[in-house]
Amino acid sequence: MSALAAVPAAAGIPLTHRGVASRVRVLSGRSETEGETIVIFMGLHALADVCADLLAEGVDPDTPAAVISRGTCDDQRVVVADVRTLPQAAAALRAPALVIVGDVVRLRGALSTRSRRSLRSPAAGRR
């Protein structure tokens, strides 16, 4: 689990909370870092609107994006497309889902271990 989620959770601080905050901005302290990754929690039901808003804000329509449905579960599904076509490409996915927008999506093939091994520990199936 990333420190992004684990550390605030361990301290009892939610990153989002209904009526308090619906956005999280994460920045790297490294000045040489360029680009931006946008992560949308609970956005599957409004994906067309989310993508339209991103395009209206100036996100390049060809920016790579992904929807990860049921992440880390045995039935996890990942759809990769560009921002313009993501709503149609992800239409068959079900919640819960995480949407990721940005050039980091292109790294999926190089970094993905999901297709090579299970995320469960070897002892998970033993009783």
MILO-635770 format. One record per residue (C-alpha): residue in three letters; residue number from 0; y, x, z. Coordinates in Angstrom, 3 decimals. Each point is the difference from the previous one (the first is absolute). Example, Ala and Ser with C-alpha at 12.3 -4.5 7.8 and 13.67 -1.06 7.14 Angstrom:
<rs>
R   resn   resi          y          x          z
R    ala      0     -4.500     12.300      7.800
R    ser      1      3.440      1.370     -0.660
</rs>
This chain:
<rs>
R   resn   resi          y          x          z
R    met      0      0.000      0.000      0.000
R    ser      1      3.427      1.272     -0.896
R    ala      2      2.476      0.895      2.718
R    leu      3      2.298     -2.490     -1.725
R    ala      4     -2.054     -2.876      1.388
R    ala      5     -1.844      1.578      2.908
R    val      6      2.845      1.556      1.964
R    pro      7      2.270     -3.061      0.221
R    ala      8     -3.025     -2.219      0.756
R    ala      9     -1.084      2.311      2.828
R    ala     10      3.514     -0.202      1.419
R    gly     11      0.027     -3.807     -0.201
R    ile     12      2.689     -0.107     -2.696
R    pro     13     -0.671     -2.177     -3.043
R    leu     14      1.369      1.237     -3.318
R    thr     15      0.571     -3.571     -1.112
R    his     16      0.207     -3.185      2.000
R    arg     17      0.802     -3.523     -1.098
R    gly     18      3.637     -0.772      0.734
R    val     19      0.856      3.621      0.849
R    ala     20     -0.779      2.322     -2.932
R    ser     21     -1.671     -0.591     -3.351
R    arg     22      0.574      3.469     -1.483
R    val     23     -0.956      3.527      0.954
R    arg     24      1.707      3.023     -1.486
R    val     25     -1.973      3.225      0.183
R    leu     26      1.662      3.257     -0.933
R    ser     27     -1.344      3.515     -0.104
R    gly     28      1.959      2.627      1.904
R    arg     29     -0.628      2.439     -2.830
R    ser     30      3.095      0.290     -2.136
R    glu     31     -1.929      1.068     -3.119
R    thr     32     -1.809     -3.339     -0.138
R    glu     33      1.058     -2.201     -2.886
R    gly     34     -0.896     -3.491     -1.032
R    glu     35     -0.847     -3.018      2.070
R    thr     36     -3.117     -1.917      0.921
R    ile     37      0.379     -3.675      0.787
R    val     38     -2.688     -1.670      2.115
R    ile     39     -0.040     -3.768      0.379
R    phe     40     -2.075     -1.597      2.747
R    met     41     -1.125     -3.623     -0.402
R    gly     42      1.523     -0.185     -3.487
R    leu     43     -2.908     -1.270     -2.055
R    his     44      0.959     -3.681      0.245
R    ala     45      3.486      0.772     -1.363
R    leu     46     -0.879      2.918     -2.285
R    ala     47      1.796     -1.395     -3.048
R    asp     48      3.199     -0.435      2.024
R    val     49     -0.387      3.422      1.619
R    cys     50     -0.353      1.687     -3.388
R    ala     51      2.900     -2.001     -1.451
R    asp     52      2.175      1.100      2.937
R    leu     53     -1.006      3.639     -0.503
R    leu     54      0.884     -0.206     -3.686
R    ala     55      3.338     -1.662      0.848
R    glu     56      0.703      2.868      2.425
R    gly     57     -0.445      2.479     -2.838
R    val     58     -3.597      1.148      0.397
R    asp     59     -1.259      1.185     -3.400
R    pro     60     -2.429     -2.619     -1.395
R    asp     61     -2.437      2.811     -0.890
R    thr     62     -0.212      1.232      3.609
R    pro     63     -3.645      0.105      1.071
R    ala     64     -1.068     -2.456      2.670
R    ala     65     -3.187     -1.012      1.762
R    val     66     -1.310     -2.865      2.042
R    ile     67     -2.699      0.842      2.521
R    ser     68     -1.839     -3.136      1.025
R    arg     69     -2.073      0.020      3.210
R    gly     70      0.663      3.714      0.506
R    thr     71     -2.745      2.023      1.714
R    cys     72     -2.413     -2.962     -0.112
R    asp     73     -3.225      0.125     -1.978
R    asp     74      1.511     -2.400     -2.537
R    gln     75      3.237      1.979     -0.456
R    arg     76      1.501     -0.383     -3.472
R    val     77      2.814      2.004     -1.527
R    val     78      2.015     -1.038     -3.036
R    val     79      2.387      2.472     -1.614
R    ala     80      2.628     -1.023     -2.539
R    asp     81      3.721      0.415     -0.528
R    val     82      2.571     -2.054      1.907
R    arg     83      0.575     -2.264     -3.003
R    thr     84     -3.671     -1.018     -0.373
R    leu     85     -1.267      0.309      3.578
R    pro     86      0.166     -3.738      0.868
R    gln     87     -2.251     -0.892     -2.928
R    ala     88     -2.350      2.946      0.578
R    ala     89     -0.451     -0.882      3.679
R    ala     90     -0.265     -3.774     -0.412
R    ala     91     -3.679     -0.124      1.028
R    leu     92      0.419      2.046      3.188
R    arg     93     -0.025     -1.538      3.447
R    ala     94      1.839      0.728      3.197
R    pro     95      0.436      1.975      2.060
R    ala     96      1.512      2.455     -2.426
R    leu     97      2.401      2.903     -0.073
R    val     98      2.258      0.679     -2.986
R    ile     99      1.005      3.566     -0.791
R    val    100      2.683      0.814     -2.575
R    gly    101      0.918      3.494     -1.138
R    asp    102     -1.177      3.101     -1.786
R    val    103     -2.455      0.786      2.821
R    val    104     -2.233     -2.736     -1.443
R    arg    105     -0.783      2.434     -2.846
R    leu    106     -1.724      2.262      2.526
R    arg    107     -2.671     -2.606      0.721
R    gly    108     -2.612      1.525     -2.275
R    ala    109      0.504      3.481      1.398
R    leu    110      0.052     -0.966      3.683
R    ser    111     -2.199     -3.091      0.285
R    thr    112     -3.143      0.465      2.055
R    arg    113     -0.873     -3.692      0.202
R    ser    114     -2.137      0.134     -3.130
R    arg    115     -1.865      3.117      1.185
R    arg    116     -0.792     -0.929      3.590
R    ser    117      0.229     -2.854      2.421
R    leu    118      2.856     -0.077      2.478
R    arg    119     -2.479     -0.917      2.726
R    ser    120     -1.403      2.665      2.244
R    pro    121     -3.685      0.862     -0.556
R    ala    122     -0.823     -1.496      3.387
R    ala    123      1.658     -3.332     -0.778
R    gly    124     -3.207     -1.521     -1.350
R    arg    125     -2.244      1.263      2.826
R    arg    126     -0.824     -2.046      3.068
</rs>
